[in-house]
Amino acid sequence: MAGNCRCWCGECSYRTPWLTEPRSAGQLAQHYAEQHPGAEPGGRAEYRENEREGAGCVAVLAILFLLLVLLATCQYQSP
């Protein structure tokens, strides 16, 4: 299972693969220990956006649209 966080080194262009936040931070700390001894670990963390984010909103809008169409067609039917 892929994680949602990767860390970038503040000293060079190294970045961790997508991992969980603790594992990514651990790999960055190990990178600093091996490649930049004595330097305080820094850099930045990048968080992957959820690919499904917003899908729930689209589904709700689609249902509301279908209900609106259904109500509009039922209103104009003759008894």
C-alpha positions as CSV (number, residue, x, y, z in Angstrom):
1,M,0.0,0.0,0.0
2,A,1.5,3.3,-1.0
3,G,1.7,6.1,1.5
4,N,0.6,9.7,1.1
5,C,3.7,11.5,2.2
6,R,7.2,12.1,0.9
7,C,10.0,14.2,2.3
8,W,12.4,16.4,0.4
9,C,16.0,17.0,1.6
10,G,16.8,20.7,2.4
11,E,20.4,20.2,1.4
12,C,20.2,18.3,-1.9
13,S,17.6,17.0,-4.4
14,Y,17.0,13.8,-2.5
15,R,13.3,12.8,-1.8
16,T,11.8,9.8,-0.3
17,P,9.3,7.6,-2.1
18,W,5.6,7.9,-1.2
19,L,5.4,6.4,2.3
20,T,3.5,6.9,5.5
21,E,4.6,10.1,7.3
22,P,6.6,8.4,10.0
23,R,8.4,6.1,7.5
24,S,9.1,9.0,5.2
25,A,10.5,11.1,8.0
26,G,12.6,8.2,9.2
27,Q,14.2,7.7,5.7
28,L,14.9,11.4,5.5
29,A,16.6,11.3,8.9
30,Q,18.7,8.3,7.7
31,H,19.6,10.2,4.5
32,Y,20.8,13.2,6.6
33,A,22.8,10.9,8.9
34,E,24.6,9.3,5.9
35,Q,24.8,12.2,3.4
36,H,24.9,15.3,5.6
37,P,26.4,14.4,8.9
38,G,26.2,17.1,11.5
39,A,23.4,19.0,9.6
40,E,20.1,19.4,11.2
41,P,17.4,17.5,9.2
42,G,15.3,19.9,7.3
43,G,13.5,20.2,4.0
44,R,9.8,19.9,3.4
45,A,7.1,17.3,3.4
46,E,4.8,16.8,0.4
47,Y,1.4,15.2,0.9
48,R,-0.4,13.4,-2.0
49,E,-4.0,14.5,-2.5
50,N,-6.5,11.7,-2.3
51,E,-7.5,10.7,-5.8
52,R,-11.1,10.1,-4.7
53,E,-11.3,13.5,-3.0
54,G,-14.4,15.3,-4.4
55,A,-16.0,12.2,-5.8
56,G,-18.6,12.2,-3.0
57,C,-19.6,15.8,-3.9
58,V,-20.0,14.8,-7.6
59,A,-22.3,11.9,-6.6
60,V,-24.4,14.1,-4.4
61,L,-24.8,16.7,-7.2
62,A,-25.7,13.9,-9.7
63,I,-28.4,12.6,-7.3
64,L,-29.8,16.1,-6.7
65,F,-29.9,16.7,-10.5
66,L,-31.8,13.4,-11.1
67,L,-34.3,14.3,-8.4
68,L,-34.8,17.7,-9.9
69,V,-35.5,16.1,-13.3
70,L,-37.8,13.6,-11.8
71,L,-39.8,16.3,-9.9
72,A,-40.0,18.4,-13.0
73,T,-41.3,15.6,-15.2
74,C,-43.8,14.5,-12.5
75,Q,-45.2,18.0,-12.1
76,Y,-46.2,18.3,-15.8
77,Q,-47.9,14.9,-16.1
78,S,-51.6,15.0,-16.5
79,P,-53.8,12.9,-14.2
